[in-house]
Amino acid sequence: MQNTSITIRTDKEIKDRVKNLYAALGMDLTTAVNVFFRQSLLHNGMPFEITLDVPNSTTLAALAEGDKMINDPAAPRYSSVEALFEDLMN
C-alpha cells in the first residue's frame, strides 16, 4: 500500500487536547486519523451518529409543564427545599 499525506487545519487548542488524549490511549494523531478512516469505511459513513441536541418528547413535556406552573398564579411556591419537603410530608 502506498502512503500519501493529508494537510488539515484545526484549532491549536483542539489539536493539543486530542494529541494528549490519543497519547494516553497509546497512539499518535496519524494513527488516530487512520483508525477514524478505517472505521468510516467499515460503517460506510461516519463511524458515529451525528445529531442535533433536540430534547425528546418526555423532556419537551416536562419543559411545557414547568412553563405552565411558572405562569400559574395558583401553583404552590416555596422559599426553600425544606419548605417543599414539609408540604410534601403533610
Jmol script that loads the backbone (N, CA, C; Angstrom):
load data "model"
ATOM      1  N   MET A   1       0.858  -1.181   0.000  1.00  0.00           N
ATOM      2  CA  MET A   1       0.000   0.000   0.000  1.00  0.00           C
ATOM      3  C   MET A   1       0.901   1.240   0.000  1.00  0.00           C
ATOM      4  N   GLN A   2       0.588   2.169  -0.866  1.00  0.00           N
ATOM      5  CA  GLN A   2       1.352   3.408  -0.978  1.00  0.00           C
ATOM      6  C   GLN A   2       0.789   4.438  -0.019  1.00  0.00           C
ATOM      7  N   ASN A   3       1.661   5.136   0.704  1.00  0.00           N
ATOM      8  CA  ASN A   3       1.238   6.181   1.634  1.00  0.00           C
ATOM      9  C   ASN A   3       1.074   7.508   0.916  1.00  0.00           C
ATOM     10  N   THR A   4       0.223   8.358   1.484  1.00  0.00           N
ATOM     11  CA  THR A   4       0.035   9.714   0.983  1.00  0.00           C
ATOM     12  C   THR A   4      -0.138  10.622   2.190  1.00  0.00           C
ATOM     13  N   SER A   5       0.027  11.913   1.986  1.00  0.00           N
ATOM     14  CA  SER A   5      -0.107  12.886   3.079  1.00  0.00           C
ATOM     15  C   SER A   5      -1.395  13.674   2.938  1.00  0.00           C
ATOM     16  N   ILE A   6      -1.921  14.112   4.072  1.00  0.00           N
ATOM     17  CA  ILE A   6      -3.102  14.972   4.123  1.00  0.00           C
ATOM     18  C   ILE A   6      -2.756  16.156   5.012  1.00  0.00           C
ATOM     19  N   THR A   7      -3.139  17.342   4.589  1.00  0.00           N
ATOM     20  CA  THR A   7      -2.964  18.533   5.408  1.00  0.00           C
ATOM     21  C   THR A   7      -4.338  19.014   5.837  1.00  0.00           C
ATOM     22  N   ILE A   8      -4.530  19.209   7.142  1.00  0.00           N
ATOM     23  CA  ILE A   8      -5.803  19.736   7.648  1.00  0.00           C
ATOM     24  C   ILE A   8      -5.526  20.918   8.558  1.00  0.00           C
ATOM     25  N   ARG A   9      -6.526  21.755   8.698  1.00  0.00           N
ATOM     26  CA  ARG A   9      -6.427  22.896   9.604  1.00  0.00           C
ATOM     27  C   ARG A   9      -7.393  22.676  10.762  1.00  0.00           C
ATOM     28  N   THR A  10      -6.915  22.960  11.958  1.00  0.00           N
ATOM     29  CA  THR A  10      -7.752  22.866  13.142  1.00  0.00           C
ATOM     30  C   THR A  10      -7.234  23.828  14.189  1.00  0.00           C
ATOM     31  N   ASP A  11      -8.057  24.092  15.160  1.00  0.00           N
ATOM     32  CA  ASP A  11      -7.686  24.968  16.266  1.00  0.00           C
ATOM     33  C   ASP A  11      -6.528  24.337  17.046  1.00  0.00           C
ATOM     34  N   LYS A  12      -5.518  25.126  17.401  1.00  0.00           N
ATOM     35  CA  LYS A  12      -4.341  24.609  18.104  1.00  0.00           C
ATOM     36  C   LYS A  12      -4.718  23.963  19.431  1.00  0.00           C
ATOM     37  N   GLU A  13      -5.629  24.580  20.163  1.00  0.00           N
ATOM     38  CA  GLU A  13      -6.023  24.019  21.462  1.00  0.00           C
ATOM     39  C   GLU A  13      -6.680  22.648  21.280  1.00  0.00           C
ATOM     40  N   ILE A  14      -7.525  22.525  20.268  1.00  0.00           N
ATOM     41  CA  ILE A  14      -8.172  21.242  19.984  1.00  0.00           C
ATOM     42  C   ILE A  14      -7.105  20.200  19.639  1.00  0.00           C
ATOM     43  N   LYS A  15      -6.171  20.580  18.771  1.00  0.00           N
ATOM     44  CA  LYS A  15      -5.112  19.649  18.372  1.00  0.00           C
ATOM     45  C   LYS A  15      -4.317  19.187  19.584  1.00  0.00           C
ATOM     46  N   ASP A  16      -3.927  20.115  20.436  1.00  0.00           N
ATOM     47  CA  ASP A  16      -3.148  19.752  21.619  1.00  0.00           C
ATOM     48  C   ASP A  16      -3.932  18.828  22.549  1.00  0.00           C
ATOM     49  N   ARG A  17      -5.213  19.113  22.717  1.00  0.00           N
ATOM     50  CA  ARG A  17      -6.030  18.287  23.608  1.00  0.00           C
ATOM     51  C   ARG A  17      -6.217  16.876  23.068  1.00  0.00           C
ATOM     52  N   VAL A  18      -6.514  16.754  21.762  1.00  0.00           N
ATOM     53  CA  VAL A  18      -6.691  15.404  21.216  1.00  0.00           C
ATOM     54  C   VAL A  18      -5.358  14.670  21.126  1.00  0.00           C
ATOM     55  N   LYS A  19      -4.284  15.394  20.896  1.00  0.00           N
ATOM     56  CA  LYS A  19      -2.956  14.765  20.873  1.00  0.00           C
ATOM     57  C   LYS A  19      -2.664  14.127  22.232  1.00  0.00           C
ATOM     58  N   ASN A  20      -2.969  14.857  23.300  1.00  0.00           N
ATOM     59  CA  ASN A  20      -2.775  14.318  24.648  1.00  0.00           C
ATOM     60  C   ASN A  20      -3.725  13.148  24.930  1.00  0.00           C
ATOM     61  N   LEU A  21      -4.961  13.273  24.479  1.00  0.00           N
ATOM     62  CA  LEU A  21      -5.931  12.195  24.663  1.00  0.00           C
ATOM     63  C   LEU A  21      -5.454  10.925  23.973  1.00  0.00           C
ATOM     64  N   TYR A  22      -5.080  11.040  22.697  1.00  0.00           N
ATOM     65  CA  TYR A  22      -4.641   9.861  21.959  1.00  0.00           C
ATOM     66  C   TYR A  22      -3.335   9.307  22.509  1.00  0.00           C
ATOM     67  N   ALA A  23      -2.455  10.172  22.995  1.00  0.00           N
ATOM     68  CA  ALA A  23      -1.210   9.694  23.619  1.00  0.00           C
ATOM     69  C   ALA A  23      -1.540   8.832  24.841  1.00  0.00           C
ATOM     70  N   ALA A  24      -2.532   9.259  25.610  1.00  0.00           N
ATOM     71  CA  ALA A  24      -2.950   8.470  26.780  1.00  0.00           C
ATOM     72  C   ALA A  24      -3.527   7.117  26.351  1.00  0.00           C
ATOM     73  N   LEU A  25      -4.063   7.060  25.128  1.00  0.00           N
ATOM     74  CA  LEU A  25      -4.595   5.809  24.582  1.00  0.00           C
ATOM     75  C   LEU A  25      -3.519   5.003  23.850  1.00  0.00           C
ATOM     76  N   GLY A  26      -2.294   5.542  23.806  1.00  0.00           N
ATOM     77  CA  GLY A  26      -1.188   4.822  23.189  1.00  0.00           C
ATOM     78  C   GLY A  26      -1.055   5.008  21.692  1.00  0.00           C
ATOM     79  N   MET A  27      -1.594   6.100  21.168  1.00  0.00           N
ATOM     80  CA  MET A  27      -1.465   6.328  19.721  1.00  0.00           C
ATOM     81  C   MET A  27      -1.187   7.794  19.428  1.00  0.00           C
ATOM     82  N   ASP A  28      -0.627   8.031  18.253  1.00  0.00           N
ATOM     83  CA  ASP A  28      -0.389   9.407  17.822  1.00  0.00           C
ATOM     84  C   ASP A  28      -1.550   9.863  16.934  1.00  0.00           C
ATOM     85  N   LEU A  29      -1.485  11.119  16.493  1.00  0.00           N
ATOM     86  CA  LEU A  29      -2.569  11.668  15.674  1.00  0.00           C
ATOM     87  C   LEU A  29      -2.724  10.920  14.351  1.00  0.00           C
ATOM     88  N   THR A  30      -1.627  10.535  13.734  1.00  0.00           N
ATOM     89  CA  THR A  30      -1.706   9.817  12.465  1.00  0.00           C
ATOM     90  C   THR A  30      -2.448   8.494  12.642  1.00  0.00           C
ATOM     91  N   THR A  31      -2.118   7.772  13.688  1.00  0.00           N
ATOM     92  CA  THR A  31      -2.793   6.506  13.950  1.00  0.00           C
ATOM     93  C   THR A  31      -4.276   6.737  14.223  1.00  0.00           C
ATOM     94  N   ALA A  32      -4.591   7.757  15.013  1.00  0.00           N
ATOM     95  CA  ALA A  32      -5.989   8.050  15.338  1.00  0.00           C
ATOM     96  C   ALA A  32      -6.784   8.393  14.085  1.00  0.00           C
ATOM     97  N   VAL A  33      -6.218   9.195  13.197  1.00  0.00           N
ATOM     98  CA  VAL A  33      -6.911   9.556  11.951  1.00  0.00           C
ATOM     99  C   VAL A  33      -7.094   8.316  11.085  1.00  0.00           C
ATOM    100  N   ASN A  34      -6.094   7.454  11.021  1.00  0.00           N
ATOM    101  CA  ASN A  34      -6.214   6.223  10.247  1.00  0.00           C
ATOM    102  C   ASN A  34      -7.282   5.298  10.834  1.00  0.00           C
ATOM    103  N   VAL A  35      -7.392   5.239  12.155  1.00  0.00           N
ATOM    104  CA  VAL A  35      -8.461   4.454  12.787  1.00  0.00           C
ATOM    105  C   VAL A  35      -9.815   5.038  12.387  1.00  0.00           C
ATOM    106  N   PHE A  36      -9.935   6.370  12.434  1.00  0.00           N
ATOM    107  CA  PHE A  36     -11.180   7.020  12.021  1.00  0.00           C
ATOM    108  C   PHE A  36     -11.533   6.679  10.569  1.00  0.00           C
ATOM    109  N   PHE A  37     -10.555   6.784   9.669  1.00  0.00           N
ATOM    110  CA  PHE A  37     -10.798   6.476   8.261  1.00  0.00           C
ATOM    111  C   PHE A  37     -11.239   5.021   8.075  1.00  0.00           C
ATOM    112  N   ARG A  38     -10.559   4.102   8.742  1.00  0.00           N
ATOM    113  CA  ARG A  38     -10.911   2.682   8.600  1.00  0.00           C
ATOM    114  C   ARG A  38     -12.306   2.400   9.156  1.00  0.00           C
ATOM    115  N   GLN A  39     -12.650   3.024  10.263  1.00  0.00           N
ATOM    116  CA  GLN A  39     -13.992   2.861  10.825  1.00  0.00           C
ATOM    117  C   GLN A  39     -15.042   3.470   9.897  1.00  0.00           C
ATOM    118  N   SER A  40     -14.707   4.575   9.245  1.00  0.00           N
ATOM    119  CA  SER A  40     -15.624   5.177   8.269  1.00  0.00           C
ATOM    120  C   SER A  40     -15.904   4.206   7.134  1.00  0.00           C
ATOM    121  N   LEU A  41     -14.863   3.551   6.655  1.00  0.00           N
ATOM    122  CA  LEU A  41     -15.039   2.569   5.584  1.00  0.00           C
ATOM    123  C   LEU A  41     -15.857   1.373   6.070  1.00  0.00           C
ATOM    124  N   LEU A  42     -15.586   0.912   7.280  1.00  0.00           N
ATOM    125  CA  LEU A  42     -16.308  -0.221   7.841  1.00  0.00           C
ATOM    126  C   LEU A  42     -17.801   0.071   7.984  1.00  0.00           C
ATOM    127  N   HIS A  43     -18.122   1.315   8.398  1.00  0.00           N
ATOM    128  CA  HIS A  43     -19.519   1.722   8.595  1.00  0.00           C
ATOM    129  C   HIS A  43     -20.153   2.295   7.327  1.00  0.00           C
ATOM    130  N   ASN A  44     -19.349   2.440   6.293  1.00  0.00           N
ATOM    131  CA  ASN A  44     -19.818   3.042   5.041  1.00  0.00           C
ATOM    132  C   ASN A  44     -20.397   4.443   5.284  1.00  0.00           C
ATOM    133  N   GLY A  45     -19.739   5.193   6.143  1.00  0.00           N
ATOM    134  CA  GLY A  45     -20.165   6.543   6.513  1.00  0.00           C
ATOM    135  C   GLY A  45     -19.444   6.965   7.783  1.00  0.00           C
ATOM    136  N   MET A  46     -19.998   7.933   8.449  1.00  0.00           N
ATOM    137  CA  MET A  46     -19.397   8.367   9.703  1.00  0.00           C
ATOM    138  C   MET A  46     -19.495   7.229  10.723  1.00  0.00           C
ATOM    139  N   PRO A  47     -18.447   6.999  11.497  1.00  0.00           N
ATOM    140  CA  PRO A  47     -18.468   5.875  12.435  1.00  0.00           C
ATOM    141  C   PRO A  47     -19.177   6.196  13.757  1.00  0.00           C
ATOM    142  N   PHE A  48     -19.929   7.262  13.758  1.00  0.00           N
ATOM    143  CA  PHE A  48     -20.718   7.645  14.931  1.00  0.00           C
ATOM    144  C   PHE A  48     -21.910   8.444  14.444  1.00  0.00           C
ATOM    145  N   GLU A  49     -22.914   8.540  15.307  1.00  0.00           N
ATOM    146  CA  GLU A  49     -24.123   9.265  14.945  1.00  0.00           C
ATOM    147  C   GLU A  49     -23.893  10.770  15.095  1.00  0.00           C
ATOM    148  N   ILE A  50     -24.310  11.523  14.113  1.00  0.00           N
ATOM    149  CA  ILE A  50     -24.231  12.984  14.168  1.00  0.00           C
ATOM    150  C   ILE A  50     -25.655  13.502  14.279  1.00  0.00           C
ATOM    151  N   THR A  51     -25.951  14.171  15.395  1.00  0.00           N
ATOM    152  CA  THR A  51     -27.315  14.634  15.635  1.00  0.00           C
ATOM    153  C   THR A  51     -27.306  16.033  16.219  1.00  0.00           C
ATOM    154  N   LEU A  52     -28.432  16.672  16.127  1.00  0.00           N
ATOM    155  CA  LEU A  52     -28.643  17.927  16.831  1.00  0.00           C
ATOM    156  C   LEU A  52     -29.116  17.582  18.235  1.00  0.00           C
ATOM    157  N   ASP A  53     -28.786  18.412  19.188  1.00  0.00           N
ATOM    158  CA  ASP A  53     -29.196  18.180  20.567  1.00  0.00           C
ATOM    159  C   ASP A  53     -30.642  18.650  20.728  1.00  0.00           C
ATOM    160  N   VAL A  54     -31.574  17.773  20.350  1.00  0.00           N
ATOM    161  CA  VAL A  54     -33.001  18.095  20.402  1.00  0.00           C
ATOM    162  C   VAL A  54     -33.624  17.293  21.535  1.00  0.00           C
ATOM    163  N   PRO A  55     -34.345  17.945  22.440  1.00  0.00           N
ATOM    164  CA  PRO A  55     -34.958  17.207  23.546  1.00  0.00           C
ATOM    165  C   PRO A  55     -35.975  16.186  23.042  1.00  0.00           C
ATOM    166  N   ASN A  56     -36.061  15.043  23.747  1.00  0.00           N
ATOM    167  CA  ASN A  56     -37.052  14.038  23.373  1.00  0.00           C
ATOM    168  C   ASN A  56     -38.432  14.464  23.873  1.00  0.00           C
ATOM    169  N   SER A  57     -39.458  13.677  23.569  1.00  0.00           N
ATOM    170  CA  SER A  57     -40.841  14.061  23.893  1.00  0.00           C
ATOM    171  C   SER A  57     -41.064  14.158  25.399  1.00  0.00           C
ATOM    172  N   THR A  58     -40.416  13.306  26.184  1.00  0.00           N
ATOM    173  CA  THR A  58     -40.565  13.363  27.644  1.00  0.00           C
ATOM    174  C   THR A  58     -40.005  14.674  28.196  1.00  0.00           C
ATOM    175  N   THR A  59     -38.839  15.053  27.705  1.00  0.00           N
ATOM    176  CA  THR A  59     -38.222  16.307  28.146  1.00  0.00           C
ATOM    177  C   THR A  59     -39.056  17.503  27.713  1.00  0.00           C
ATOM    178  N   LEU A  60     -39.556  17.476  26.472  1.00  0.00           N
ATOM    179  CA  LEU A  60     -40.401  18.572  25.993  1.00  0.00           C
ATOM    180  C   LEU A  60     -41.662  18.702  26.842  1.00  0.00           C
ATOM    181  N   ALA A  61     -42.275  17.569  27.221  1.00  0.00           N
ATOM    182  CA  ALA A  61     -43.471  17.601  28.063  1.00  0.00           C
ATOM    183  C   ALA A  61     -43.145  18.172  29.440  1.00  0.00           C
ATOM    184  N   ALA A  62     -42.002  17.807  30.006  1.00  0.00           N
ATOM    185  CA  ALA A  62     -41.597  18.332  31.318  1.00  0.00           C
ATOM    186  C   ALA A  62     -41.343  19.834  31.248  1.00  0.00           C
ATOM    187  N   LEU A  63     -40.712  20.281  30.164  1.00  0.00           N
ATOM    188  CA  LEU A  63     -40.480  21.719  29.997  1.00  0.00           C
ATOM    189  C   LEU A  63     -41.803  22.483  29.875  1.00  0.00           C
ATOM    190  N   ALA A  64     -42.737  21.921  29.115  1.00  0.00           N
ATOM    191  CA  ALA A  64     -44.055  22.565  28.965  1.00  0.00           C
ATOM    192  C   ALA A  64     -44.777  22.617  30.307  1.00  0.00           C
ATOM    193  N   GLU A  65     -44.693  21.543  31.074  1.00  0.00           N
ATOM    194  CA  GLU A  65     -45.330  21.524  32.390  1.00  0.00           C
ATOM    195  C   GLU A  65     -44.702  22.568  33.309  1.00  0.00           C
ATOM    196  N   GLY A  66     -43.386  22.699  33.255  1.00  0.00           N
ATOM    197  CA  GLY A  66     -42.697  23.710  34.055  1.00  0.00           C
ATOM    198  C   GLY A  66     -43.124  25.117  33.676  1.00  0.00           C
ATOM    199  N   ASP A  67     -43.225  25.380  32.373  1.00  0.00           N
ATOM    200  CA  ASP A  67     -43.682  26.699  31.909  1.00  0.00           C
ATOM    201  C   ASP A  67     -45.098  26.989  32.399  1.00  0.00           C
ATOM    202  N   LYS A  68     -45.952  25.970  32.340  1.00  0.00           N
ATOM    203  CA  LYS A  68     -47.331  26.138  32.796  1.00  0.00           C
ATOM    204  C   LYS A  68     -47.365  26.467  34.297  1.00  0.00           C
ATOM    205  N   MET A  69     -46.550  25.779  35.076  1.00  0.00           N
ATOM    206  CA  MET A  69     -46.508  26.021  36.523  1.00  0.00           C
ATOM    207  C   MET A  69     -45.992  27.427  36.836  1.00  0.00           C
ATOM    208  N   ILE A  70     -44.981  27.858  36.094  1.00  0.00           N
ATOM    209  CA  ILE A  70     -44.416  29.198  36.321  1.00  0.00           C
ATOM    210  C   ILE A  70     -45.466  30.275  36.075  1.00  0.00           C
ATOM    211  N   ASN A  71     -46.295  30.075  35.068  1.00  0.00           N
ATOM    212  CA  ASN A  71     -47.293  31.074  34.691  1.00  0.00           C
ATOM    213  C   ASN A  71     -48.623  30.921  35.424  1.00  0.00           C
ATOM    214  N   ASP A  72     -48.736  29.903  36.285  1.00  0.00           N
ATOM    215  CA  ASP A  72     -49.973  29.662  37.035  1.00  0.00           C
ATOM    216  C   ASP A  72     -49.862  30.293  38.419  1.00  0.00           C
ATOM    217  N   PRO A  73     -50.603  31.382  38.661  1.00  0.00           N
ATOM    218  CA  PRO A  73     -50.510  32.039  39.973  1.00  0.00           C
ATOM    219  C   PRO A  73     -51.010  31.148  41.117  1.00  0.00           C
ATOM    220  N   ALA A  74     -51.788  30.116  40.814  1.00  0.00           N
ATOM    221  CA  ALA A  74     -52.292  29.225  41.850  1.00  0.00           C
ATOM    222  C   ALA A  74     -51.294  28.113  42.193  1.00  0.00           C
ATOM    223  N   ALA A  75     -50.249  27.962  41.408  1.00  0.00           N
ATOM    224  CA  ALA A  75     -49.255  26.918  41.680  1.00  0.00           C
ATOM    225  C   ALA A  75     -48.518  27.246  42.974  1.00  0.00           C
ATOM    226  N   PRO A  76     -48.270  26.225  43.808  1.00  0.00           N
ATOM    227  CA  PRO A  76     -47.582  26.487  45.087  1.00  0.00           C
ATOM    228  C   PRO A  76     -46.168  27.009  44.856  1.00  0.00           C
ATOM    229  N   ARG A  77     -45.737  27.873  45.758  1.00  0.00           N
ATOM    230  CA  ARG A  77     -44.392  28.440  45.707  1.00  0.00           C
ATOM    231  C   ARG A  77     -43.709  28.121  47.031  1.00  0.00           C
ATOM    232  N   TYR A  78     -42.418  27.871  46.977  1.00  0.00           N
ATOM    233  CA  TYR A  78     -41.655  27.528  48.177  1.00  0.00           C
ATOM    234  C   TYR A  78     -40.415  28.392  48.245  1.00  0.00           C
ATOM    235  N   SER A  79     -40.060  28.788  49.449  1.00  0.00           N
ATOM    236  CA  SER A  79     -38.886  29.625  49.639  1.00  0.00           C
ATOM    237  C   SER A  79     -37.632  28.791  49.901  1.00  0.00           C
ATOM    238  N   SER A  80     -37.823  27.477  50.131  1.00  0.00           N
ATOM    239  CA  SER A  80     -36.681  26.608  50.375  1.00  0.00           C
ATOM    240  C   SER A  80     -37.065  25.160  50.076  1.00  0.00           C
ATOM    241  N   VAL A  81     -36.062  24.333  49.950  1.00  0.00           N
ATOM    242  CA  VAL A  81     -36.294  22.904  49.743  1.00  0.00           C
ATOM    243  C   VAL A  81     -36.965  22.313  50.985  1.00  0.00           C
ATOM    244  N   GLU A  82     -36.555  22.806  52.136  1.00  0.00           N
ATOM    245  CA  GLU A  82     -37.149  22.310  53.386  1.00  0.00           C
ATOM    246  C   GLU A  82     -38.652  22.569  53.408  1.00  0.00           C
ATOM    247  N   ALA A  83     -39.069  23.755  52.968  1.00  0.00           N
ATOM    248  CA  ALA A  83     -40.496  24.088  52.939  1.00  0.00           C
ATOM    249  C   ALA A  83     -41.238  23.179  51.960  1.00  0.00           C
ATOM    250  N   LEU A  84     -40.624  22.870  50.848  1.00  0.00           N
ATOM    251  CA  LEU A  84     -41.224  21.946  49.871  1.00  0.00           C
ATOM    252  C   LEU A  84     -41.408  20.576  50.506  1.00  0.00           C
ATOM    253  N   PHE A  85     -40.378  20.039  51.149  1.00  0.00           N
ATOM    254  CA  PHE A  85     -40.480  18.720  51.757  1.00  0.00           C
ATOM    255  C   PHE A  85     -41.493  18.706  52.899  1.00  0.00           C
ATOM    256  N   GLU A  86     -41.551  19.792  53.642  1.00  0.00           N
ATOM    257  CA  GLU A  86     -42.547  19.882  54.725  1.00  0.00           C
ATOM    258  C   GLU A  86     -43.970  19.795  54.148  1.00  0.00           C
ATOM    259  N   ASP A  87     -44.200  20.503  53.050  1.00  0.00           N
ATOM    260  CA  ASP A  87     -45.504  20.439  52.392  1.00  0.00           C
ATOM    261  C   ASP A  87     -45.789  19.047  51.834  1.00  0.00           C
ATOM    262  N   LEU A  88     -44.774  18.400  51.289  1.00  0.00           N
ATOM    263  CA  LEU A  88     -44.953  17.056  50.741  1.00  0.00           C
ATOM    264  C   LEU A  88     -45.276  16.030  51.833  1.00  0.00           C
ATOM    265  N   MET A  89     -44.759  16.210  53.038  1.00  0.00           N
ATOM    266  CA  MET A  89     -44.973  15.268  54.120  1.00  0.00           C
ATOM    267  C   MET A  89     -46.329  15.450  54.796  1.00  0.00           C
ATOM    268  N   ASN A  90     -46.997  16.563  54.553  1.00  0.00           N
ATOM    269  CA  ASN A  90     -48.301  16.840  55.177  1.00  0.00           C
ATOM    270  C   ASN A  90     -49.440  16.381  54.309  1.00  0.00           C
TER     271      ASN A  90
END
end "model"
wireframe off; spacefill off
backbone 0.3
color backbone group
